[in-house]
């Protein structure tokens, strides 16, 4: 049986997705790419902010340390 730290995998995939537009030269900052969760969170979207906070805190409801 393979044991995988899913939190780490999700963080890695999220970072890849959010930074892909920067690497491709479409935008200079991921917040400027409208198809990105990071951009939505920075813009104030509550659901996106909650998801980002969950990733940063490992799924807990508290704020990141």
PDBQT receptor file of N, H, CA, C and O in Angstrom, charges set to zero:
ATOM      1  N   UNK A   1       0.845  -1.186   0.000  1.00  0.00    +0.000 N 
ATOM      2  CA  UNK A   1       0.000   0.000   0.000  1.00  0.00    +0.000 C 
ATOM      3  C   UNK A   1       0.890   1.248   0.000  1.00  0.00    +0.000 C 
ATOM      4  O   UNK A   1       1.844   1.350   0.771  1.00  0.00    +0.000 OA
ATOM      5  N   UNK A   2       0.565   2.160  -0.852  1.00  0.00    +0.000 N 
ATOM      6  H   UNK A   2      -0.210   2.077  -1.479  1.00  0.00    +0.000 HD
ATOM      7  CA  UNK A   2       1.299   3.423  -0.963  1.00  0.00    +0.000 C 
ATOM      8  C   UNK A   2       0.635   4.469  -0.083  1.00  0.00    +0.000 C 
ATOM      9  O   UNK A   2      -0.565   4.719  -0.198  1.00  0.00    +0.000 OA
ATOM     10  N   UNK A   3       1.411   5.072   0.786  1.00  0.00    +0.000 N 
ATOM     11  H   UNK A   3       2.386   4.869   0.880  1.00  0.00    +0.000 HD
ATOM     12  CA  UNK A   3       0.887   6.127   1.651  1.00  0.00    +0.000 C 
ATOM     13  C   UNK A   3       1.376   7.461   1.107  1.00  0.00    +0.000 C 
ATOM     14  O   UNK A   3       2.574   7.669   0.917  1.00  0.00    +0.000 OA
ATOM     15  N   UNK A   4       0.433   8.359   0.861  1.00  0.00    +0.000 N 
ATOM     16  H   UNK A   4      -0.541   8.190   1.015  1.00  0.00    +0.000 HD
ATOM     17  CA  UNK A   4       0.766   9.650   0.264  1.00  0.00    +0.000 C 
ATOM     18  C   UNK A   4       0.237  10.766   1.154  1.00  0.00    +0.000 C 
ATOM     19  O   UNK A   4      -0.894  10.703   1.637  1.00  0.00    +0.000 OA
ATOM     20  N   UNK A   5       1.052  11.774   1.365  1.00  0.00    +0.000 N 
ATOM     21  H   UNK A   5       1.970  11.825   0.972  1.00  0.00    +0.000 HD
ATOM     22  CA  UNK A   5       0.610  12.966   2.090  1.00  0.00    +0.000 C 
ATOM     23  C   UNK A   5      -0.193  13.818   1.124  1.00  0.00    +0.000 C 
ATOM     24  O   UNK A   5       0.371  14.595   0.354  1.00  0.00    +0.000 OA
ATOM     25  N   UNK A   6      -1.521  13.670   1.164  1.00  0.00    +0.000 N 
ATOM     26  H   UNK A   6      -1.979  13.038   1.789  1.00  0.00    +0.000 HD
ATOM     27  CA  UNK A   6      -2.369  14.373   0.206  1.00  0.00    +0.000 C 
ATOM     28  C   UNK A   6      -2.308  15.883   0.366  1.00  0.00    +0.000 C 
ATOM     29  O   UNK A   6      -2.449  16.613  -0.616  1.00  0.00    +0.000 OA
ATOM     30  N   UNK A   7      -2.103  16.362   1.578  1.00  0.00    +0.000 N 
ATOM     31  H   UNK A   7      -1.988  15.769   2.376  1.00  0.00    +0.000 HD
ATOM     32  CA  UNK A   7      -2.009  17.807   1.787  1.00  0.00    +0.000 C 
ATOM     33  C   UNK A   7      -0.829  18.361   0.993  1.00  0.00    +0.000 C 
ATOM     34  O   UNK A   7      -0.951  19.395   0.336  1.00  0.00    +0.000 OA
ATOM     35  N   UNK A   8       0.298  17.684   1.050  1.00  0.00    +0.000 N 
ATOM     36  H   UNK A   8       0.397  16.844   1.584  1.00  0.00    +0.000 HD
ATOM     37  CA  UNK A   8       1.473  18.124   0.298  1.00  0.00    +0.000 C 
ATOM     38  C   UNK A   8       1.250  18.071  -1.196  1.00  0.00    +0.000 C 
ATOM     39  O   UNK A   8       1.680  18.965  -1.924  1.00  0.00    +0.000 OA
ATOM     40  N   UNK A   9       0.583  17.033  -1.655  1.00  0.00    +0.000 N 
ATOM     41  H   UNK A   9       0.234  16.306  -1.063  1.00  0.00    +0.000 HD
ATOM     42  CA  UNK A   9       0.291  16.892  -3.085  1.00  0.00    +0.000 C 
ATOM     43  C   UNK A   9      -0.635  18.014  -3.536  1.00  0.00    +0.000 C 
ATOM     44  O   UNK A   9      -0.402  18.628  -4.577  1.00  0.00    +0.000 OA
ATOM     45  N   UNK A  10      -1.670  18.284  -2.772  1.00  0.00    +0.000 N 
ATOM     46  H   UNK A  10      -1.860  17.785  -1.927  1.00  0.00    +0.000 HD
ATOM     47  CA  UNK A  10      -2.623  19.338  -3.129  1.00  0.00    +0.000 C 
ATOM     48  C   UNK A  10      -1.940  20.696  -3.154  1.00  0.00    +0.000 C 
ATOM     49  O   UNK A  10      -2.197  21.499  -4.052  1.00  0.00    +0.000 OA
ATOM     50  N   UNK A  11      -1.076  20.965  -2.185  1.00  0.00    +0.000 N 
ATOM     51  H   UNK A  11      -0.868  20.313  -1.456  1.00  0.00    +0.000 HD
ATOM     52  CA  UNK A  11      -0.348  22.242  -2.166  1.00  0.00    +0.000 C 
ATOM     53  C   UNK A  11       0.538  22.378  -3.401  1.00  0.00    +0.000 C 
ATOM     54  O   UNK A  11       0.604  23.446  -4.009  1.00  0.00    +0.000 OA
ATOM     55  N   UNK A  12       1.215  21.298  -3.767  1.00  0.00    +0.000 N 
ATOM     56  H   UNK A  12       1.162  20.431  -3.273  1.00  0.00    +0.000 HD
ATOM     57  CA  UNK A  12       2.101  21.323  -4.925  1.00  0.00    +0.000 C 
ATOM     58  C   UNK A  12       1.320  21.561  -6.215  1.00  0.00    +0.000 C 
ATOM     59  O   UNK A  12       1.724  22.376  -7.045  1.00  0.00    +0.000 OA
ATOM     60  N   UNK A  13       0.220  20.863  -6.383  1.00  0.00    +0.000 N 
ATOM     61  H   UNK A  13      -0.108  20.202  -5.709  1.00  0.00    +0.000 HD
ATOM     62  CA  UNK A  13      -0.597  21.023  -7.588  1.00  0.00    +0.000 C 
ATOM     63  C   UNK A  13      -1.207  22.421  -7.641  1.00  0.00    +0.000 C 
ATOM     64  O   UNK A  13      -1.264  23.032  -8.708  1.00  0.00    +0.000 OA
ATOM     65  N   UNK A  14      -1.660  22.930  -6.499  1.00  0.00    +0.000 N 
ATOM     66  H   UNK A  14      -1.613  22.434  -5.632  1.00  0.00    +0.000 HD
ATOM     67  CA  UNK A  14      -2.238  24.278  -6.452  1.00  0.00    +0.000 C 
ATOM     68  C   UNK A  14      -1.203  25.330  -6.831  1.00  0.00    +0.000 C 
ATOM     69  O   UNK A  14      -1.486  26.233  -7.618  1.00  0.00    +0.000 OA
ATOM     70  N   UNK A  15      -0.012  25.211  -6.273  1.00  0.00    +0.000 N 
ATOM     71  H   UNK A  15       0.219  24.478  -5.634  1.00  0.00    +0.000 HD
ATOM     72  CA  UNK A  15       1.053  26.166  -6.595  1.00  0.00    +0.000 C 
ATOM     73  C   UNK A  15       1.414  26.089  -8.076  1.00  0.00    +0.000 C 
ATOM     74  O   UNK A  15       1.620  27.117  -8.721  1.00  0.00    +0.000 OA
ATOM     75  N   UNK A  16       1.491  24.878  -8.612  1.00  0.00    +0.000 N 
ATOM     76  H   UNK A  16       1.324  24.043  -8.088  1.00  0.00    +0.000 HD
ATOM     77  CA  UNK A  16       1.805  24.713 -10.034  1.00  0.00    +0.000 C 
ATOM     78  C   UNK A  16       0.742  25.399 -10.895  1.00  0.00    +0.000 C 
ATOM     79  O   UNK A  16       1.065  26.136 -11.827  1.00  0.00    +0.000 OA
ATOM     80  N   UNK A  17      -0.523  25.146 -10.572  1.00  0.00    +0.000 N 
ATOM     81  H   UNK A  17      -0.785  24.547  -9.815  1.00  0.00    +0.000 HD
ATOM     82  CA  UNK A  17      -1.629  25.717 -11.337  1.00  0.00    +0.000 C 
ATOM     83  C   UNK A  17      -1.632  27.235 -11.262  1.00  0.00    +0.000 C 
ATOM     84  O   UNK A  17      -1.782  27.910 -12.280  1.00  0.00    +0.000 OA
ATOM     85  N   UNK A  18      -1.467  27.774 -10.060  1.00  0.00    +0.000 N 
ATOM     86  H   UNK A  18      -1.345  27.226  -9.233  1.00  0.00    +0.000 HD
ATOM     87  CA  UNK A  18      -1.513  29.222  -9.873  1.00  0.00    +0.000 C 
ATOM     88  C   UNK A  18      -0.320  29.929 -10.490  1.00  0.00    +0.000 C 
ATOM     89  O   UNK A  18      -0.445  31.078 -10.914  1.00  0.00    +0.000 OA
ATOM     90  N   UNK A  19       0.833  29.275 -10.553  1.00  0.00    +0.000 N 
ATOM     91  H   UNK A  19       0.935  28.342 -10.210  1.00  0.00    +0.000 HD
ATOM     92  CA  UNK A  19       2.032  29.912 -11.100  1.00  0.00    +0.000 C 
ATOM     93  C   UNK A  19       2.241  29.635 -12.589  1.00  0.00    +0.000 C 
ATOM     94  O   UNK A  19       3.114  30.236 -13.215  1.00  0.00    +0.000 OA
ATOM     95  N   UNK A  20       1.452  28.734 -13.151  1.00  0.00    +0.000 N 
ATOM     96  H   UNK A  20       0.743  28.245 -12.643  1.00  0.00    +0.000 HD
ATOM     97  CA  UNK A  20       1.627  28.367 -14.550  1.00  0.00    +0.000 C 
ATOM     98  C   UNK A  20       1.467  29.563 -15.493  1.00  0.00    +0.000 C 
ATOM     99  O   UNK A  20       2.234  29.701 -16.446  1.00  0.00    +0.000 OA
ATOM    100  N   UNK A  21       0.488  30.421 -15.238  1.00  0.00    +0.000 N 
ATOM    101  H   UNK A  21      -0.135  30.309 -14.464  1.00  0.00    +0.000 HD
ATOM    102  CA  UNK A  21       0.280  31.598 -16.096  1.00  0.00    +0.000 C 
ATOM    103  C   UNK A  21       1.467  32.559 -16.011  1.00  0.00    +0.000 C 
ATOM    104  O   UNK A  21       1.788  33.238 -16.986  1.00  0.00    +0.000 OA
ATOM    105  N   UNK A  22       2.116  32.616 -14.852  1.00  0.00    +0.000 N 
ATOM    106  H   UNK A  22       1.855  32.065 -14.060  1.00  0.00    +0.000 HD
ATOM    107  CA  UNK A  22       3.301  33.470 -14.687  1.00  0.00    +0.000 C 
ATOM    108  C   UNK A  22       4.447  32.887 -15.509  1.00  0.00    +0.000 C 
ATOM    109  O   UNK A  22       5.125  33.608 -16.242  1.00  0.00    +0.000 OA
ATOM    110  N   UNK A  23       4.654  31.601 -15.384  1.00  0.00    +0.000 N 
ATOM    111  H   UNK A  23       4.103  31.016 -14.789  1.00  0.00    +0.000 HD
ATOM    112  CA  UNK A  23       5.737  30.942 -16.129  1.00  0.00    +0.000 C 
ATOM    113  C   UNK A  23       5.540  31.047 -17.640  1.00  0.00    +0.000 C 
ATOM    114  O   UNK A  23       6.504  31.138 -18.400  1.00  0.00    +0.000 OA
ATOM    115  N   UNK A  24       4.284  31.033 -18.058  1.00  0.00    +0.000 N 
ATOM    116  H   UNK A  24       3.501  30.959 -17.441  1.00  0.00    +0.000 HD
ATOM    117  CA  UNK A  24       3.974  31.123 -19.494  1.00  0.00    +0.000 C 
ATOM    118  C   UNK A  24       4.045  32.550 -20.010  1.00  0.00    +0.000 C 
ATOM    119  O   UNK A  24       3.930  32.777 -21.215  1.00  0.00    +0.000 OA
ATOM    120  N   UNK A  25       4.232  33.519 -19.115  1.00  0.00    +0.000 N 
ATOM    121  H   UNK A  25       4.325  33.335 -18.137  1.00  0.00    +0.000 HD
ATOM    122  CA  UNK A  25       4.329  34.916 -19.534  1.00  0.00    +0.000 C 
ATOM    123  C   UNK A  25       2.990  35.587 -19.784  1.00  0.00    +0.000 C 
ATOM    124  O   UNK A  25       2.940  36.669 -20.370  1.00  0.00    +0.000 OA
ATOM    125  N   UNK A  26       1.892  34.954 -19.343  1.00  0.00    +0.000 N 
ATOM    126  H   UNK A  26       1.932  34.076 -18.867  1.00  0.00    +0.000 HD
ATOM    127  CA  UNK A  26       0.572  35.552 -19.542  1.00  0.00    +0.000 C 
ATOM    128  C   UNK A  26       0.326  36.712 -18.580  1.00  0.00    +0.000 C 
ATOM    129  O   UNK A  26      -0.343  37.683 -18.935  1.00  0.00    +0.000 OA
ATOM    130  N   UNK A  27       0.859  36.615 -17.377  1.00  0.00    +0.000 N 
ATOM    131  H   UNK A  27       1.402  35.826 -17.089  1.00  0.00    +0.000 HD
ATOM    132  CA  UNK A  27       0.728  37.658 -16.354  1.00  0.00    +0.000 C 
ATOM    133  C   UNK A  27       2.025  37.720 -15.565  1.00  0.00    +0.000 C 
ATOM    134  O   UNK A  27       2.823  36.783 -15.594  1.00  0.00    +0.000 OA
ATOM    135  N   UNK A  28       2.234  38.826 -14.862  1.00  0.00    +0.000 N 
ATOM    136  H   UNK A  28       1.586  39.587 -14.839  1.00  0.00    +0.000 HD
ATOM    137  CA  UNK A  28       3.423  38.938 -14.014  1.00  0.00    +0.000 C 
ATOM    138  C   UNK A  28       3.159  38.457 -12.602  1.00  0.00    +0.000 C 
ATOM    139  O   UNK A  28       4.087  38.044 -11.907  1.00  0.00    +0.000 OA
ATOM    140  N   UNK A  29       1.906  38.502 -12.163  1.00  0.00    +0.000 N 
ATOM    141  H   UNK A  29       1.152  38.837 -12.728  1.00  0.00    +0.000 HD
ATOM    142  CA  UNK A  29       1.522  38.112 -10.813  1.00  0.00    +0.000 C 
ATOM    143  C   UNK A  29       0.315  37.174 -10.917  1.00  0.00    +0.000 C 
ATOM    144  O   UNK A  29      -0.621  37.476 -11.657  1.00  0.00    +0.000 OA
ATOM    145  N   UNK A  30       0.309  36.043 -10.197  1.00  0.00    +0.000 N 
ATOM    146  H   UNK A  30       1.070  35.797  -9.596  1.00  0.00    +0.000 HD
ATOM    147  CA  UNK A  30      -0.800  35.105 -10.324  1.00  0.00    +0.000 C 
ATOM    148  C   UNK A  30      -2.165  35.702  -9.968  1.00  0.00    +0.000 C 
ATOM    149  O   UNK A  30      -3.192  35.200 -10.427  1.00  0.00    +0.000 OA
ATOM    150  N   UNK A  31      -2.192  36.751  -9.170  1.00  0.00    +0.000 N 
ATOM    151  H   UNK A  31      -1.358  37.159  -8.798  1.00  0.00    +0.000 HD
ATOM    152  CA  UNK A  31      -3.467  37.384  -8.816  1.00  0.00    +0.000 C 
ATOM    153  C   UNK A  31      -4.137  38.036 -10.029  1.00  0.00    +0.000 C 
ATOM    154  O   UNK A  31      -5.341  38.292 -10.021  1.00  0.00    +0.000 OA
ATOM    155  N   UNK A  32      -3.351  38.296 -11.058  1.00  0.00    +0.000 N 
ATOM    156  H   UNK A  32      -2.373  38.087 -11.065  1.00  0.00    +0.000 HD
ATOM    157  CA  UNK A  32      -3.882  38.940 -12.259  1.00  0.00    +0.000 C 
ATOM    158  C   UNK A  32      -4.483  37.950 -13.265  1.00  0.00    +0.000 C 
ATOM    159  O   UNK A  32      -5.071  38.364 -14.264  1.00  0.00    +0.000 OA
ATOM    160  N   UNK A  33      -4.341  36.671 -13.007  1.00  0.00    +0.000 N 
ATOM    161  H   UNK A  33      -3.864  36.335 -12.195  1.00  0.00    +0.000 HD
ATOM    162  CA  UNK A  33      -4.890  35.651 -13.906  1.00  0.00    +0.000 C 
ATOM    163  C   UNK A  33      -6.257  35.217 -13.388  1.00  0.00    +0.000 C 
ATOM    164  O   UNK A  33      -6.356  34.652 -12.299  1.00  0.00    +0.000 OA
ATOM    165  N   UNK A  34      -7.289  35.470 -14.145  1.00  0.00    +0.000 N 
ATOM    166  H   UNK A  34      -7.209  35.929 -15.030  1.00  0.00    +0.000 HD
ATOM    167  CA  UNK A  34      -8.653  35.266 -13.657  1.00  0.00    +0.000 C 
ATOM    168  C   UNK A  34      -9.056  33.803 -13.509  1.00  0.00    +0.000 C 
ATOM    169  O   UNK A  34     -10.060  33.512 -12.859  1.00  0.00    +0.000 OA
ATOM    170  N   UNK A  35      -8.306  32.884 -14.091  1.00  0.00    +0.000 N 
ATOM    171  H   UNK A  35      -7.490  33.120 -14.619  1.00  0.00    +0.000 HD
ATOM    172  CA  UNK A  35      -8.643  31.464 -14.002  1.00  0.00    +0.000 C 
ATOM    173  C   UNK A  35      -7.834  30.766 -12.917  1.00  0.00    +0.000 C 
ATOM    174  O   UNK A  35      -7.511  29.585 -13.040  1.00  0.00    +0.000 OA
ATOM    175  N   UNK A  36      -7.511  31.486 -11.870  1.00  0.00    +0.000 N 
ATOM    176  H   UNK A  36      -7.773  32.445 -11.769  1.00  0.00    +0.000 HD
ATOM    177  CA  UNK A  36      -6.622  30.971 -10.845  1.00  0.00    +0.000 C 
ATOM    178  C   UNK A  36      -7.252  31.177  -9.467  1.00  0.00    +0.000 C 
ATOM    179  O   UNK A  36      -7.790  32.248  -9.184  1.00  0.00    +0.000 OA
ATOM    180  N   UNK A  37      -7.186  30.169  -8.622  1.00  0.00    +0.000 N 
ATOM    181  H   UNK A  37      -6.749  29.299  -8.852  1.00  0.00    +0.000 HD
ATOM    182  CA  UNK A  37      -7.760  30.264  -7.282  1.00  0.00    +0.000 C 
ATOM    183  C   UNK A  37      -7.099  31.347  -6.446  1.00  0.00    +0.000 C 
ATOM    184  O   UNK A  37      -7.761  32.008  -5.645  1.00  0.00    +0.000 OA
ATOM    185  N   UNK A  38      -5.809  31.530  -6.627  1.00  0.00    +0.000 N 
ATOM    186  H   UNK A  38      -5.272  30.993  -7.277  1.00  0.00    +0.000 HD
ATOM    187  CA  UNK A  38      -5.092  32.558  -5.883  1.00  0.00    +0.000 C 
ATOM    188  C   UNK A  38      -5.647  33.938  -6.225  1.00  0.00    +0.000 C 
ATOM    189  O   UNK A  38      -5.879  34.761  -5.339  1.00  0.00    +0.000 OA
ATOM    190  N   UNK A  39      -5.851  34.177  -7.492  1.00  0.00    +0.000 N 
ATOM    191  H   UNK A  39      -5.663  33.509  -8.212  1.00  0.00    +0.000 HD
ATOM    192  CA  UNK A  39      -6.393  35.457  -7.932  1.00  0.00    +0.000 C 
ATOM    193  C   UNK A  39      -7.765  35.712  -7.345  1.00  0.00    +0.000 C 
ATOM    194  O   UNK A  39      -8.061  36.827  -6.915  1.00  0.00    +0.000 OA
ATOM    195  N   UNK A  40      -8.601  34.695  -7.324  1.00  0.00    +0.000 N 
ATOM    196  H   UNK A  40      -8.361  33.789  -7.673  1.00  0.00    +0.000 HD
ATOM    197  CA  UNK A  40      -9.944  34.831  -6.751  1.00  0.00    +0.000 C 
ATOM    198  C   UNK A  40      -9.868  35.115  -5.257  1.00  0.00    +0.000 C 
ATOM    199  O   UNK A  40     -10.633  35.932  -4.744  1.00  0.00    +0.000 OA
ATOM    200  N   UNK A  41      -8.962  34.454  -4.557  1.00  0.00    +0.000 N 
ATOM    201  H   UNK A  41      -8.341  33.791  -4.974  1.00  0.00    +0.000 HD
ATOM    202  CA  UNK A  41      -8.811  34.672  -3.114  1.00  0.00    +0.000 C 
ATOM    203  C   UNK A  41      -8.342  36.089  -2.823  1.00  0.00    +0.000 C 
ATOM    204  O   UNK A  41      -8.858  36.739  -1.915  1.00  0.00    +0.000 OA
ATOM    205  N   UNK A  42      -7.368  36.571  -3.587  1.00  0.00    +0.000 N 
ATOM    206  H   UNK A  42      -6.949  36.042  -4.325  1.00  0.00    +0.000 HD
ATOM    207  CA  UNK A  42      -6.864  37.931  -3.401  1.00  0.00    +0.000 C 
ATOM    208  C   UNK A  42      -7.954  38.958  -3.710  1.00  0.00    +0.000 C 
ATOM    209  O   UNK A  42      -8.011  40.021  -3.091  1.00  0.00    +0.000 OA
ATOM    210  N   UNK A  43      -8.818  38.629  -4.673  1.00  0.00    +0.000 N 
ATOM    211  H   UNK A  43      -8.771  37.766  -5.176  1.00  0.00    +0.000 HD
ATOM    212  CA  UNK A  43      -9.901  39.540  -5.051  1.00  0.00    +0.000 C 
ATOM    213  C   UNK A  43     -11.033  39.564  -4.019  1.00  0.00    +0.000 C 
ATOM    214  O   UNK A  43     -11.932  40.400  -4.108  1.00  0.00    +0.000 OA
ATOM    215  N   UNK A  44     -10.993  38.656  -3.047  1.00  0.00    +0.000 N 
ATOM    216  H   UNK A  44     -10.262  37.977  -2.976  1.00  0.00    +0.000 HD
ATOM    217  CA  UNK A  44     -11.983  38.672  -1.980  1.00  0.00    +0.000 C 
ATOM    218  C   UNK A  44     -13.055  37.600  -2.047  1.00  0.00    +0.000 C 
ATOM    219  O   UNK A  44     -13.977  37.612  -1.232  1.00  0.00    +0.000 OA
ATOM    220  N   UNK A  45     -12.966  36.678  -2.987  1.00  0.00    +0.000 N 
ATOM    221  H   UNK A  45     -12.217  36.668  -3.649  1.00  0.00    +0.000 HD
ATOM    222  CA  UNK A  45     -13.940  35.598  -3.087  1.00  0.00    +0.000 C 
ATOM    223  C   UNK A  45     -13.858  34.733  -1.817  1.00  0.00    +0.000 C 
ATOM    224  O   UNK A  45     -12.824  34.126  -1.535  1.00  0.00    +0.000 OA
ATOM    225  N   UNK A  46     -14.944  34.688  -1.071  1.00  0.00    +0.000 N 
ATOM    226  H   UNK A  46     -15.784  35.180  -1.300  1.00  0.00    +0.000 HD
ATOM    227  CA  UNK A  46     -14.959  33.982   0.207  1.00  0.00    +0.000 C 
ATOM    228  C   UNK A  46     -14.646  32.499   0.099  1.00  0.00    +0.000 C 
ATOM    229  O   UNK A  46     -13.906  31.962   0.923  1.00  0.00    +0.000 OA
ATOM    230  N   UNK A  47     -15.199  31.832  -0.905  1.00  0.00    +0.000 N 
ATOM    231  H   UNK A  47     -15.800  32.269  -1.574  1.00  0.00    +0.000 HD
ATOM    232  CA  UNK A  47     -14.965  30.407  -1.082  1.00  0.00    +0.000 C 
ATOM    233  C   UNK A  47     -13.493  30.134  -1.421  1.00  0.00    +0.000 C 
ATOM    234  O   UNK A  47     -12.895  29.192  -0.900  1.00  0.00    +0.000 OA
ATOM    235  N   UNK A  48     -12.920  30.960  -2.292  1.00  0.00    +0.000 N 
ATOM    236  H   UNK A  48     -13.405  31.725  -2.715  1.00  0.00    +0.000 HD
ATOM    237  CA  UNK A  48     -11.511  30.799  -2.661  1.00  0.00    +0.000 C 
ATOM    238  C   UNK A  48     -10.611  31.089  -1.467  1.00  0.00    +0.000 C 
ATOM    239  O   UNK A  48      -9.625  30.385  -1.248  1.00  0.00    +0.000 OA
ATOM    240  N   UNK A  49     -10.942  32.124  -0.689  1.00  0.00    +0.000 N 
ATOM    241  H   UNK A  49     -11.742  32.696  -0.867  1.00  0.00    +0.000 HD
ATOM    242  CA  UNK A  49     -10.140  32.442   0.502  1.00  0.00    +0.000 C 
ATOM    243  C   UNK A  49     -10.183  31.300   1.510  1.00  0.00    +0.000 C 
ATOM    244  O   UNK A  49      -9.166  30.949   2.108  1.00  0.00    +0.000 OA
ATOM    245  N   UNK A  50     -11.370  30.723   1.694  1.00  0.00    +0.000 N 
ATOM    246  H   UNK A  50     -12.196  31.008   1.208  1.00  0.00    +0.000 HD
ATOM    247  CA  UNK A  50     -11.517  29.607   2.613  1.00  0.00    +0.000 C 
ATOM    248  C   UNK A  50     -10.672  28.419   2.158  1.00  0.00    +0.000 C 
ATOM    249  O   UNK A  50     -10.035  27.755   2.976  1.00  0.00    +0.000 OA
ATOM    250  N   UNK A  51     -10.671  28.156   0.856  1.00  0.00    +0.000 N 
ATOM    251  H   UNK A  51     -11.189  28.695   0.192  1.00  0.00    +0.000 HD
ATOM    252  CA  UNK A  51      -9.866  27.068   0.319  1.00  0.00    +0.000 C 
ATOM    253  C   UNK A  51      -8.378  27.307   0.492  1.00  0.00    +0.000 C 
ATOM    254  O   UNK A  51      -7.642  26.391   0.856  1.00  0.00    +0.000 OA
ATOM    255  N   UNK A  52      -7.927  28.527   0.237  1.00  0.00    +0.000 N 
ATOM    256  H   UNK A  52      -8.526  29.272  -0.058  1.00  0.00    +0.000 HD
ATOM    257  CA  UNK A  52      -6.509  28.857   0.423  1.00  0.00    +0.000 C 
ATOM    258  C   UNK A  52      -6.113  28.727   1.895  1.00  0.00    +0.000 C 
ATOM    259  O   UNK A  52      -5.053  28.191   2.218  1.00  0.00    +0.000 OA
ATOM    260  N   UNK A  53      -6.974  29.223   2.776  1.00  0.00    +0.000 N 
ATOM    261  H   UNK A  53      -7.835  29.658   2.514  1.00  0.00    +0.000 HD
ATOM    262  CA  UNK A  53      -6.696  29.133   4.210  1.00  0.00    +0.000 C 
ATOM    263  C   UNK A  53      -6.619  27.678   4.639  1.00  0.00    +0.000 C 
ATOM    264  O   UNK A  53      -5.762  27.301   5.438  1.00  0.00    +0.000 OA
ATOM    265  N   UNK A  54      -7.511  26.873   4.109  1.00  0.00    +0.000 N 
ATOM    266  H   UNK A  54      -8.207  27.179   3.460  1.00  0.00    +0.000 HD
ATOM    267  CA  UNK A  54      -7.500  25.442   4.439  1.00  0.00    +0.000 C 
ATOM    268  C   UNK A  54      -6.195  24.794   3.991  1.00  0.00    +0.000 C 
ATOM    269  O   UNK A  54      -5.631  23.973   4.715  1.00  0.00    +0.000 OA
ATOM    270  N   UNK A  55      -5.711  25.155   2.806  1.00  0.00    +0.000 N 
ATOM    271  H   UNK A  55      -6.169  25.822   2.218  1.00  0.00    +0.000 HD
ATOM    272  CA  UNK A  55      -4.430  24.605   2.329  1.00  0.00    +0.000 C 
ATOM    273  C   UNK A  55      -3.269  25.056   3.215  1.00  0.00    +0.000 C 
ATOM    274  O   UNK A  55      -2.378  24.269   3.535  1.00  0.00    +0.000 OA
ATOM    275  N   UNK A  56      -3.290  26.324   3.605  1.00  0.00    +0.000 N 
ATOM    276  H   UNK A  56      -4.014  26.963   3.345  1.00  0.00    +0.000 HD
ATOM    277  CA  UNK A  56      -2.186  26.876   4.411  1.00  0.00    +0.000 C 
ATOM    278  C   UNK A  56      -2.154  26.325   5.820  1.00  0.00    +0.000 C 
ATOM    279  O   UNK A  56      -1.093  26.252   6.438  1.00  0.00    +0.000 OA
ATOM    280  N   UNK A  57      -3.314  25.935   6.332  1.00  0.00    +0.000 N 
ATOM    281  H   UNK A  57      -4.177  25.994   5.830  1.00  0.00    +0.000 HD
ATOM    282  CA  UNK A  57      -3.387  25.462   7.711  1.00  0.00    +0.000 C 
ATOM    283  C   UNK A  57      -3.495  23.941   7.801  1.00  0.00    +0.000 C 
ATOM    284  O   UNK A  57      -3.680  23.391   8.886  1.00  0.00    +0.000 OA
ATOM    285  N   UNK A  58      -3.381  23.274   6.675  1.00  0.00    +0.000 N 
ATOM    286  H   UNK A  58      -3.230  23.721   5.793  1.00  0.00    +0.000 HD
ATOM    287  CA  UNK A  58      -3.475  21.818   6.677  1.00  0.00    +0.000 C 
ATOM    288  C   UNK A  58      -4.881  21.312   6.909  1.00  0.00    +0.000 C 
ATOM    289  O   UNK A  58      -5.068  20.188   7.374  1.00  0.00    +0.000 OA
ATOM    290  N   UNK A  59      -5.877  22.132   6.590  1.00  0.00    +0.000 N 
ATOM    291  H   UNK A  59      -5.724  23.045   6.212  1.00  0.00    +0.000 HD
ATOM    292  CA  UNK A  59      -7.259  21.698   6.719  1.00  0.00    +0.000 C 
ATOM    293  C   UNK A  59      -7.945  22.170   7.981  1.00  0.00    +0.000 C 
ATOM    294  O   UNK A  59      -9.152  21.982   8.132  1.00  0.00    +0.000 OA
ATOM    295  N   UNK A  60      -7.198  22.783   8.897  1.00  0.00    +0.000 N 
ATOM    296  H   UNK A  60      -6.217  22.936   8.775  1.00  0.00    +0.000 HD
ATOM    297  CA  UNK A  60      -7.823  23.263  10.124  1.00  0.00    +0.000 C 
ATOM    298  C   UNK A  60      -8.553  24.575   9.848  1.00  0.00    +0.000 C 
ATOM    299  O   UNK A  60      -8.293  25.241   8.845  1.00  0.00    +0.000 OA
ATOM    300  N   UNK A  61      -9.445  24.931  10.722  1.00  0.00    +0.000 N 
ATOM    301  H   UNK A  61      -9.656  24.390  11.536  1.00  0.00    +0.000 HD
ATOM    302  CA  UNK A  61     -10.229  26.140  10.538  1.00  0.00    +0.000 C 
ATOM    303  C   UNK A  61      -9.528  27.392  11.036  1.00  0.00    +0.000 C 
ATOM    304  O   UNK A  61      -9.978  28.498  10.736  1.00  0.00    +0.000 OA
ATOM    305  N   UNK A  62      -8.458  27.259  11.775  1.00  0.00    +0.000 N 
ATOM    306  H   UNK A  62      -8.093  26.360  12.019  1.00  0.00    +0.000 HD
ATOM    307  CA  UNK A  62      -7.763  28.419  12.330  1.00  0.00    +0.000 C 
ATOM    308  C   UNK A  62      -6.935  29.131  11.291  1.00  0.00    +0.000 C 
ATOM    309  O   UNK A  62      -6.852  28.692  10.144  1.00  0.00    +0.000 OA
ATOM    310  N   UNK A  63      -6.323  30.227  11.685  1.00  0.00    +0.000 N 
ATOM    311  H   UNK A  63      -6.390  30.584  12.617  1.00  0.00    +0.000 HD
ATOM    312  CA  UNK A  63      -5.469  30.974  10.764  1.00  0.00    +0.000 C 
ATOM    313  C   UNK A  63      -4.068  30.379  10.764  1.00  0.00    +0.000 C 
ATOM    314  O   UNK A  63      -3.669  29.737  11.736  1.00  0.00    +0.000 OA
ATOM    315  N   UNK A  64      -3.313  30.587   9.677  1.00  0.00    +0.000 N 
ATOM    316  H   UNK A  64      -3.637  31.109   8.888  1.00  0.00    +0.000 HD
ATOM    317  CA  UNK A  64      -1.961  30.037   9.590  1.00  0.00    +0.000 C 
ATOM    318  C   UNK A  64      -1.047  30.639  10.642  1.00  0.00    +0.000 C 
ATOM    319  O   UNK A  64      -1.179  31.803  11.022  1.00  0.00    +0.000 OA
ATOM    320  N   UNK A  65      -0.112  29.808  11.103  1.00  0.00    +0.000 N 
ATOM    321  H   UNK A  65      -0.005  28.863  10.794  1.00  0.00    +0.000 HD
ATOM    322  CA  UNK A  65       0.841  30.285  12.117  1.00  0.00    +0.000 C 
ATOM    323  C   UNK A  65       1.993  31.008  11.488  1.00  0.00    +0.000 C 
ATOM    324  O   UNK A  65       2.888  31.475  12.193  1.00  0.00    +0.000 OA
TER     325      UNK A  65
